[in-house]
Amino acid sequence: MEFKNKDIISINDLTKEEILHILKIAKDLKKNPQPELLKTKVMASCFFEPSTRTRLSFETAMERLGGSVMGFANPNVTSNKKGETLWDAIKIIGQYADVIAIRHPFEGSARLSSEATNKPILNGGDGANQHPTQTLLDLFSIQECQEKLDGLEIALVGDLKYGRTTHSLAQALIHFGAKLHFIAPDELQMPKYICDELKEKGIEFKKYKKIEEIINKVDILYMTRIQAERFADPVDYERVKNAFILTTNNLKNAKPNMNVMHPLPRVNEIETSVDKTKHAYYFEQAENGLYTRQALLALVLGKIK
Amino acid sequence: MVKNKKLLVSAIKNGTVIDHIERGNALQIIKLLNLPSEKKVVTVGLNLPSEEMKYKDLIKVEGRELTKAEVNEVAILAPNASINIIENYEVTRKFNVEIPETIDYVIVCPNPKCITNNERMNTKFHVNKDEKGVNLKCNYCEKKYTKDEIKSYNV
């Protein structure tokens, strides 16, 4: 398994063994911080689109391993505004930095970036396409709270049609023989191409309209936000919105080991009263983004094998 | 008499005939293969009657022998095409096109948010053939399309 100079563009590019190795390194780094590991290395943080957790955790991950960070969080301050192509921009940035973390609104922008430079690219989200570091931190958090990844019952809740997070997670869980439950209004159910892929790979899944229907069976309840603007008719949104808000009342029948996750930011889909329950795991999950991104930086820079 | 009736496009002495092109695609193929640029005589038949396909298009290029690799580049527009190499009015070789594993440049990605539609660059698609037909996956935005979902080509 060779990670040095590897681009992390799509969760679909990683084998099961590679995913497990990244999670193992993340666990090691969480337990034993290595503040000198990436000393003298520079990460370019190229955020062509707004981001809070992804950008700050990438940057903190680099700094906490002893590396330094340069970059931008607003493309309006770059030559992008003058019409410079992404290819040119990344080619040049690659001559300055040792590794590049990028978020960009167009789908496939991270793949193109990887062709423009020989420095490793870490995809921090390319439009609605991929966000592999989110999927890896999700898997890390599932493994951490459930003490395993294989054979879990996992419910994905909310906007399953447009949410890249749930698509990538469902695809990654194929490796681990999960049993999946999709809880969403009909308008926002999991797209056919993902369902076809799951069927092809022999993964069991079922669709539901309410959290209550399945809460007593699942190990992980992965919540996502439903946005009003996804509905053509506002009345349809009003009709379904309450069925996808998690309350402490919903948790009465939950298994003791059940954990609630969310990629964040949340608006109102998880009531704050849930935060205090033993089931809440979304803040730990966000923290784990730091260790997962540390692991990727250390691996692609060849400092950990 | 019967023979004359069939001869809807004039015969060529030396060159290549691309036959059994899906109806409506011949002009795009001519542009993609850049056939007019070489000042060779190019004859086109559109909507010709065909027993197997009902209607077909056909292209004849005088004085130029197209290679299999060249024709395969446009195979997505003519997956059933047959290529006849003509020497002295006789068919000396015949082969079918094969859709390659990757298709560079030819296809325009239908996803408006794909980087290929927003940057000066070539497209690239990975081809997957199964019993249901041909599937095309964009190398960049990773979206999958059937052949019928591809609406435009770089010509």
Chai-1 contact restraints between the chains, C-beta under 6 A:
chainA,res_idxA,chainB,res_idxB,connection_type,confidence,min_distance_angstrom,max_distance_angstrom,comment,restraint_id
A,T85,B,E119,contact,1.0,0.0,6.0,A-B,restraint_1
A,L86,B,E119,contact,1.0,0.0,6.0,A-B,restraint_2
A,F106,B,K113,contact,1.0,0.0,6.0,A-B,restraint_3
A,F106,B,I115,contact,1.0,0.0,6.0,A-B,restraint_4
A,F106,B,N118,contact,1.0,0.0,6.0,A-B,restraint_5
A,E107,B,K113,contact,1.0,0.0,6.0,A-B,restraint_6
A,E107,B,C114,contact,1.0,0.0,6.0,A-B,restraint_7
A,E107,B,C141,contact,1.0,0.0,6.0,A-B,restraint_8
A,G108,B,C114,contact,1.0,0.0,6.0,A-B,restraint_9
A,G108,B,I115,contact,1.0,0.0,6.0,A-B,restraint_10
A,G108,B,Y140,contact,1.0,0.0,6.0,A-B,restraint_11
A,G108,B,C141,contact,1.0,0.0,6.0,A-B,restraint_12
A,S109,B,I115,contact,1.0,0.0,6.0,A-B,restraint_13
A,R111,B,Y140,contact,1.0,0.0,6.0,A-B,restraint_14
A,L112,B,I115,contact,1.0,0.0,6.0,A-B,restraint_15
A,G127,B,K113,contact,1.0,0.0,6.0,A-B,restraint_16
A,N129,B,C141,contact,1.0,0.0,6.0,A-B,restraint_17
A,N129,B,E142,contact,1.0,0.0,6.0,A-B,restraint_18
